[in-house]
Amino acid sequence: MQTLVICIDRDNDLGDKAWVQTPIIGREAHVDAAVRLASADPEDSDVNTLFGGIHVYDELKEKGSDVELVSFAGDRNVGVISDQRISRQLDDILSRYAPQEAIFVSDGAEDETLLPIVQSRIKIDSVKRIVVKQSANLESTYYILKHAFNDPKISQTFFVPLGLAALIYAIFLLARYPEGAIIGISAAIGIYMLYRGFDLDESFAVVREKMKQAFYAGQMTFVTYMAAGLLIIIATIMGALELWGYYTTGGGWYYGLITLVTVFINKSVWWYVSAFLFAIAGKIIDLKMEKHFCWRKLSPVLFVIAAGFLLWGSSEYILSISSLPSESTAGSFSLQYFIYSIVLSIISALAGVKLSFSGNREK
Protein backbone atom coordinates (compact mmCIF):
# COMPACT_ATOMS: atom_id res chain seq x y z
CA MET A 1 0.00 0.00 0.00
CA GLN A 2 1.21 3.51 -0.86
CA THR A 3 -1.08 5.93 1.01
CA LEU A 4 -3.07 5.67 4.24
CA VAL A 5 -5.90 8.12 4.99
CA ILE A 6 -6.12 8.47 8.78
CA CYS A 7 -9.10 9.80 10.76
CA ILE A 8 -8.80 10.36 14.51
CA ASP A 9 -11.53 10.36 17.18
CA ARG A 10 -9.52 11.14 20.29
CA ASP A 11 -12.39 11.08 22.82
CA ASN A 12 -13.99 7.87 21.44
CA ASP A 13 -17.39 9.24 20.45
CA LEU A 14 -17.58 6.35 17.99
CA GLY A 15 -17.45 3.79 20.78
CA ASP A 16 -19.48 5.65 23.40
CA LYS A 17 -22.30 6.88 21.16
CA ALA A 18 -22.42 4.54 18.14
CA TRP A 19 -20.91 1.38 19.70
CA VAL A 20 -18.39 1.12 16.85
CA GLN A 21 -15.10 -0.66 17.56
CA THR A 22 -11.90 0.74 16.10
CA PRO A 23 -9.79 0.61 14.06
CA ILE A 24 -12.27 1.02 11.20
CA ILE A 25 -10.81 -0.14 7.89
CA GLY A 26 -12.23 0.43 4.42
CA ARG A 27 -14.73 2.74 2.75
CA GLU A 28 -17.88 0.70 3.39
CA ALA A 29 -17.05 0.29 7.08
CA HIS A 30 -16.58 4.06 7.34
CA VAL A 31 -19.91 4.80 5.66
CA ASP A 32 -21.64 2.45 8.10
CA ALA A 33 -19.83 3.95 11.11
CA ALA A 34 -20.61 7.53 9.99
CA VAL A 35 -24.30 6.73 9.54
CA ARG A 36 -24.50 5.05 12.94
CA LEU A 37 -22.77 7.97 14.65
CA ALA A 38 -24.95 10.52 12.82
CA SER A 39 -28.05 8.57 13.90
CA ALA A 40 -26.88 8.59 17.53
CA ASP A 41 -25.74 12.24 17.55
CA PRO A 42 -26.28 14.27 14.35
CA GLU A 43 -24.36 17.23 15.79
CA ASP A 44 -21.13 15.38 16.54
CA SER A 45 -18.26 16.81 14.51
CA ASP A 46 -16.66 13.37 14.16
CA VAL A 47 -19.40 12.53 11.63
CA ASN A 48 -17.94 15.17 9.34
CA THR A 49 -14.45 13.82 9.94
CA LEU A 50 -15.49 10.36 8.76
CA PHE A 51 -17.21 11.69 5.65
CA GLY A 52 -14.21 13.95 5.06
CA GLY A 53 -11.94 10.91 5.14
CA ILE A 54 -14.27 9.11 2.70
CA HIS A 55 -14.11 12.15 0.37
CA VAL A 56 -10.29 12.20 0.43
CA TYR A 57 -10.23 8.44 -0.14
CA ASP A 58 -12.55 8.73 -3.18
CA GLU A 59 -10.45 11.53 -4.69
CA LEU A 60 -7.26 9.48 -4.44
CA LYS A 61 -8.99 6.37 -5.79
CA GLU A 62 -10.17 8.30 -8.85
CA LYS A 63 -6.56 9.26 -9.54
CA GLY A 64 -5.53 5.59 -9.39
CA SER A 65 -3.65 5.80 -6.08
CA ASP A 66 -3.07 2.73 -3.94
CA VAL A 67 -4.89 3.97 -0.85
CA GLU A 68 -6.69 2.67 2.22
CA LEU A 69 -8.94 4.47 4.72
CA VAL A 70 -8.63 3.81 8.46
CA SER A 71 -9.99 5.47 11.62
CA PHE A 72 -8.77 5.26 15.20
CA ALA A 73 -10.54 6.12 18.45
CA GLY A 74 -9.06 6.82 21.86
CA ASP A 75 -10.85 7.05 25.18
CA ARG A 76 -13.30 9.45 26.85
CA ASN A 77 -10.46 10.23 29.32
CA VAL A 78 -8.60 12.37 26.82
CA GLY A 79 -4.89 12.31 27.56
CA VAL A 80 -2.37 9.58 28.25
CA ILE A 81 -4.84 6.67 28.13
CA SER A 82 -6.56 7.75 24.90
CA ASP A 83 -3.25 8.51 23.16
CA GLN A 84 -1.77 5.16 24.16
CA ARG A 85 -4.82 3.35 22.81
CA ILE A 86 -4.58 5.18 19.47
CA SER A 87 -0.84 4.50 19.30
CA ARG A 88 -1.37 0.76 19.75
CA GLN A 89 -4.01 0.68 17.00
CA LEU A 90 -1.78 2.71 14.68
CA ASP A 91 1.20 0.40 15.22
CA ASP A 92 -0.97 -2.61 14.43
CA ILE A 93 -2.23 -1.08 11.14
CA LEU A 94 1.25 0.05 10.07
CA SER A 95 2.69 -3.41 10.68
CA ARG A 96 -0.19 -4.99 8.74
CA TYR A 97 -0.24 -2.72 5.64
CA ALA A 98 3.23 -1.05 5.66
CA PRO A 99 2.12 2.21 3.93
CA GLN A 100 4.66 4.70 2.63
CA GLU A 101 2.82 7.93 3.44
CA ALA A 102 -0.32 9.19 5.18
CA ILE A 103 -2.96 11.91 4.96
CA PHE A 104 -4.30 13.12 8.31
CA VAL A 105 -7.99 14.12 8.50
CA SER A 106 -9.29 15.94 11.61
CA ASP A 107 -12.10 18.19 12.79
CA GLY A 108 -10.06 20.51 14.98
CA ALA A 109 -7.08 21.22 17.18
CA GLU A 110 -7.79 18.49 19.75
CA ASP A 111 -7.38 15.64 17.26
CA GLU A 112 -4.38 17.37 15.68
CA THR A 113 -2.47 17.06 18.95
CA LEU A 114 -1.96 13.43 17.82
CA LEU A 115 0.07 14.63 14.81
CA PRO A 116 3.48 14.21 16.52
CA ILE A 117 2.56 10.64 17.52
CA VAL A 118 1.53 9.76 13.96
CA GLN A 119 4.53 11.56 12.43
CA SER A 120 6.90 9.59 14.65
CA ARG A 121 5.70 6.42 12.90
CA ILE A 122 4.91 7.43 9.30
CA LYS A 123 5.48 10.37 6.94
CA ILE A 124 2.45 12.68 6.67
CA ASP A 125 2.04 14.35 3.26
CA SER A 126 -1.08 16.39 4.04
CA VAL A 127 -3.38 17.47 6.85
CA LYS A 128 -7.04 17.96 5.99
CA ARG A 129 -9.15 19.87 8.53
CA ILE A 130 -12.92 19.48 8.11
CA VAL A 131 -14.73 22.77 8.78
CA VAL A 132 -18.54 22.69 8.84
CA LYS A 133 -20.36 25.54 7.07
CA GLN A 134 -23.27 26.96 9.06
CA SER A 135 -26.01 29.46 8.42
CA ALA A 136 -25.94 32.87 10.08
CA ASN A 137 -28.87 32.03 12.38
CA LEU A 138 -26.95 29.14 13.94
CA GLU A 139 -24.11 31.45 14.89
CA SER A 140 -26.16 33.11 17.61
CA THR A 141 -24.72 33.38 21.09
CA TYR A 142 -27.48 31.26 22.57
CA TYR A 143 -26.77 28.38 20.21
CA ILE A 144 -23.03 28.48 20.86
CA LEU A 145 -23.44 28.58 24.65
CA LYS A 146 -26.12 25.88 24.63
CA HIS A 147 -23.99 23.44 22.72
CA ALA A 148 -20.85 24.38 24.60
CA PHE A 149 -22.52 23.45 27.89
CA ASN A 150 -23.68 20.16 26.36
CA ASP A 151 -20.03 19.24 25.97
CA PRO A 152 -19.11 17.18 29.10
CA LYS A 153 -15.59 18.64 29.22
CA ILE A 154 -16.94 22.21 29.40
CA SER A 155 -19.98 21.50 31.58
CA GLN A 156 -17.91 19.62 34.17
CA THR A 157 -15.44 22.49 34.45
CA PHE A 158 -18.20 25.09 34.82
CA PHE A 159 -21.01 23.36 36.71
CA VAL A 160 -19.07 21.18 39.17
CA PRO A 161 -17.72 24.10 41.29
CA LEU A 162 -21.14 25.80 41.33
CA GLY A 163 -22.98 22.60 42.20
CA LEU A 164 -20.44 21.73 44.88
CA ALA A 165 -20.74 25.18 46.47
CA ALA A 166 -24.55 25.01 46.47
CA LEU A 167 -24.53 21.51 47.98
CA ILE A 168 -22.12 22.47 50.78
CA TYR A 169 -24.14 25.59 51.54
CA ALA A 170 -27.34 23.55 51.79
CA ILE A 171 -25.70 21.01 54.13
CA PHE A 172 -24.48 23.73 56.51
CA LEU A 173 -27.87 25.44 56.47
CA LEU A 174 -29.49 22.12 57.33
CA ALA A 175 -27.00 21.76 60.20
CA ARG A 176 -27.92 25.32 61.35
CA TYR A 177 -24.32 26.46 61.01
CA PRO A 178 -24.32 28.98 58.10
CA GLU A 179 -20.98 30.44 59.19
CA GLY A 180 -19.27 27.16 58.36
CA ALA A 181 -20.62 27.29 54.81
CA ILE A 182 -18.05 29.94 53.86
CA ILE A 183 -15.21 27.76 55.18
CA GLY A 184 -16.57 24.63 53.48
CA ILE A 185 -17.20 26.32 50.13
CA SER A 186 -13.78 28.00 50.14
CA ALA A 187 -12.06 24.71 50.96
CA ALA A 188 -13.99 22.74 48.32
CA ILE A 189 -13.41 25.29 45.55
CA GLY A 190 -9.76 25.61 46.57
CA ILE A 191 -9.26 21.84 46.36
CA TYR A 192 -11.04 21.74 42.99
CA MET A 193 -8.91 24.58 41.60
CA LEU A 194 -5.73 22.85 42.77
CA TYR A 195 -6.96 19.61 41.19
CA ARG A 196 -7.56 21.35 37.87
CA GLY A 197 -4.48 23.57 38.15
CA PHE A 198 -2.10 20.67 38.69
CA ASP A 199 -3.83 18.74 35.86
CA LEU A 200 -4.54 15.72 38.03
CA ASP A 201 -7.20 14.39 35.63
CA GLU A 202 -4.69 12.25 33.77
CA SER A 203 -3.11 10.98 36.99
CA PHE A 204 -6.47 9.84 38.35
CA ALA A 205 -7.36 8.34 34.97
CA VAL A 206 -4.11 6.34 34.99
CA VAL A 207 -4.77 5.15 38.56
CA ARG A 208 -8.32 4.15 37.62
CA GLU A 209 -7.03 2.25 34.58
CA LYS A 210 -4.43 0.44 36.70
CA MET A 211 -7.10 -0.48 39.26
CA LYS A 212 -9.29 -1.83 36.47
CA GLN A 213 -6.44 -3.89 35.04
CA ALA A 214 -5.51 -5.20 38.49
CA PHE A 215 -9.12 -6.21 39.15
CA TYR A 216 -9.54 -8.17 35.93
CA ALA A 217 -6.04 -9.66 36.17
CA GLY A 218 -6.66 -10.84 39.75
CA GLN A 219 -3.72 -8.88 41.16
CA MET A 220 -3.13 -8.11 44.81
CA THR A 221 -2.62 -4.42 44.03
CA PHE A 222 -6.38 -3.98 43.61
CA VAL A 223 -6.96 -4.73 47.31
CA THR A 224 -3.87 -2.97 48.64
CA TYR A 225 -4.55 0.19 46.57
CA MET A 226 -8.07 0.32 47.98
CA ALA A 227 -6.68 -0.12 51.50
CA ALA A 228 -4.12 2.63 50.82
CA GLY A 229 -6.87 4.97 49.61
CA LEU A 230 -8.93 4.34 52.75
CA LEU A 231 -5.88 4.95 54.95
CA ILE A 232 -5.22 8.25 53.17
CA ILE A 233 -8.81 9.31 53.83
CA ILE A 234 -8.52 8.26 57.51
CA ALA A 235 -5.20 10.10 57.87
CA THR A 236 -6.63 13.29 56.41
CA ILE A 237 -9.75 13.14 58.60
CA MET A 238 -7.79 12.44 61.79
CA GLY A 239 -5.30 15.21 61.10
CA ALA A 240 -8.07 17.65 60.20
CA LEU A 241 -10.08 16.80 63.33
CA GLU A 242 -7.04 17.29 65.55
CA LEU A 243 -6.22 20.59 63.88
CA TRP A 244 -9.85 21.72 64.11
CA GLY A 245 -9.97 20.87 67.79
CA TYR A 246 -7.02 23.13 68.58
CA TYR A 247 -8.27 25.84 66.23
CA THR A 248 -11.70 26.03 67.87
CA THR A 249 -10.34 26.00 71.44
CA GLY A 250 -7.63 28.61 71.02
CA GLY A 251 -7.93 30.00 67.51
CA GLY A 252 -5.28 30.32 64.85
CA TRP A 253 -4.00 33.57 66.37
CA TYR A 254 -3.20 31.78 69.65
CA TYR A 255 -1.31 28.76 68.39
CA GLY A 256 -0.03 30.09 65.09
CA LEU A 257 -0.21 28.60 61.60
CA ILE A 258 3.05 26.62 61.88
CA THR A 259 1.95 24.94 65.11
CA LEU A 260 -1.45 23.98 63.67
CA VAL A 261 0.17 22.49 60.56
CA THR A 262 2.56 20.60 62.84
CA VAL A 263 -0.42 19.18 64.75
CA PHE A 264 -1.87 17.88 61.48
CA ILE A 265 1.45 16.28 60.45
CA ASN A 266 2.04 14.72 63.85
CA LYS A 267 -1.39 13.10 63.93
CA SER A 268 -1.46 11.81 60.34
CA VAL A 269 2.11 11.11 59.22
CA TRP A 270 2.23 7.40 60.14
CA TRP A 271 -1.18 6.82 58.58
CA TYR A 272 0.15 8.24 55.30
CA VAL A 273 3.28 6.09 55.60
CA SER A 274 1.11 3.02 56.23
CA ALA A 275 -0.95 3.84 53.14
CA PHE A 276 2.17 3.91 50.98
CA LEU A 277 3.44 0.67 52.52
CA PHE A 278 0.12 -1.04 51.73
CA ALA A 279 0.28 0.13 48.13
CA ILE A 280 3.88 -0.98 47.59
CA ALA A 281 3.26 -4.30 49.39
CA GLY A 282 0.63 -5.29 46.83
CA LYS A 283 2.96 -4.40 43.99
CA ILE A 284 5.76 -6.47 45.51
CA ILE A 285 3.44 -9.45 45.96
CA ASP A 286 2.37 -9.25 42.31
CA LEU A 287 5.99 -8.99 41.18
CA LYS A 288 6.82 -12.04 43.30
CA MET A 289 4.01 -14.01 41.69
CA GLU A 290 5.13 -12.92 38.22
CA LYS A 291 8.77 -13.69 39.13
CA HIS A 292 9.89 -10.14 38.30
CA PHE A 293 10.82 -9.16 41.84
CA CYS A 294 14.20 -7.64 42.69
CA TRP A 295 15.46 -6.15 45.94
CA ARG A 296 15.71 -2.71 44.35
CA LYS A 297 11.90 -2.49 44.52
CA LEU A 298 12.15 -2.23 48.33
CA SER A 299 14.22 0.98 48.30
CA PRO A 300 11.17 3.33 48.08
CA VAL A 301 9.77 1.66 51.21
CA LEU A 302 12.86 2.55 53.20
CA PHE A 303 12.93 6.12 51.88
CA VAL A 304 9.27 6.64 52.89
CA ILE A 305 9.97 5.23 56.35
CA ALA A 306 12.93 7.62 56.63
CA ALA A 307 10.70 10.55 55.67
CA GLY A 308 8.14 9.37 58.23
CA PHE A 309 10.75 9.39 61.01
CA LEU A 310 11.89 12.90 60.04
CA LEU A 311 8.38 14.36 59.90
CA TRP A 312 7.25 12.64 63.08
CA GLY A 313 10.39 13.51 65.06
CA SER A 314 10.43 17.16 64.00
CA SER A 315 6.70 17.58 64.67
CA GLU A 316 7.02 15.97 68.12
CA TYR A 317 9.91 18.28 69.01
CA ILE A 318 8.06 21.40 67.82
CA LEU A 319 5.01 20.44 69.86
CA SER A 320 7.14 19.65 72.91
CA ILE A 321 8.58 23.16 73.02
CA SER A 322 5.22 24.82 72.26
CA SER A 323 2.43 25.62 74.67
CA LEU A 324 0.00 22.99 73.34
CA PRO A 325 -1.56 20.78 76.04
CA SER A 326 -0.85 17.61 74.08
CA GLU A 327 -0.72 14.32 75.92
CA SER A 328 1.96 12.95 73.61
CA THR A 329 4.30 15.87 74.15
CA ALA A 330 3.56 17.12 77.68
CA GLY A 331 7.06 17.83 78.90
CA SER A 332 8.43 14.34 78.24
CA PHE A 333 9.91 14.81 74.80
CA SER A 334 13.31 16.46 74.44
CA LEU A 335 15.90 17.25 71.81
CA GLN A 336 17.63 13.87 72.18
CA TYR A 337 14.55 12.02 70.90
CA PHE A 338 14.44 14.32 67.89
CA ILE A 339 18.06 13.38 67.23
CA TYR A 340 17.13 9.68 67.53
CA SER A 341 14.49 10.12 64.82
CA ILE A 342 17.09 11.75 62.56
CA VAL A 343 19.50 8.87 63.13
CA LEU A 344 16.80 6.29 62.37
CA SER A 345 15.82 8.13 59.19
CA ILE A 346 19.45 8.25 58.01
CA ILE A 347 19.86 4.52 58.68
CA SER A 348 16.68 3.75 56.77
CA ALA A 349 17.71 5.99 53.86
CA LEU A 350 21.18 4.44 53.68
CA ALA A 351 19.61 0.98 53.57
CA GLY A 352 17.42 2.18 50.70
CA VAL A 353 20.44 3.55 48.83
CA LYS A 354 22.27 0.25 49.29
CA LEU A 355 19.31 -1.73 47.91
CA SER A 356 19.02 0.66 44.99
CA PHE A 357 22.70 0.31 44.07
CA SER A 358 22.64 -3.46 44.48
CA GLY A 359 19.61 -3.61 42.19
CA ASN A 360 21.39 -1.53 39.56
CA ARG A 361 24.42 -3.86 39.68
CA GLU A 362 22.19 -6.91 39.25
CA LYS A 363 20.49 -5.24 36.30
PyMOL commands that set and color helices and strands:
alter all, ss='L'
color gray80, all
select helices_A, chain A and resi 13-18+27-40+45-62+80-97+109-112+115-119+136-139+141-149+152-174+179-197+201-217+221-250+252-255+257-289+295-320+335-362
alter helices_A, ss='H'
color red, helices_A
select strands_A, chain A and resi 3-9+24-25+67-73+101-106+124-129
alter strands_A, ss='S'
color yellow, strands_A
deselect
rebuild
show_as cartoon
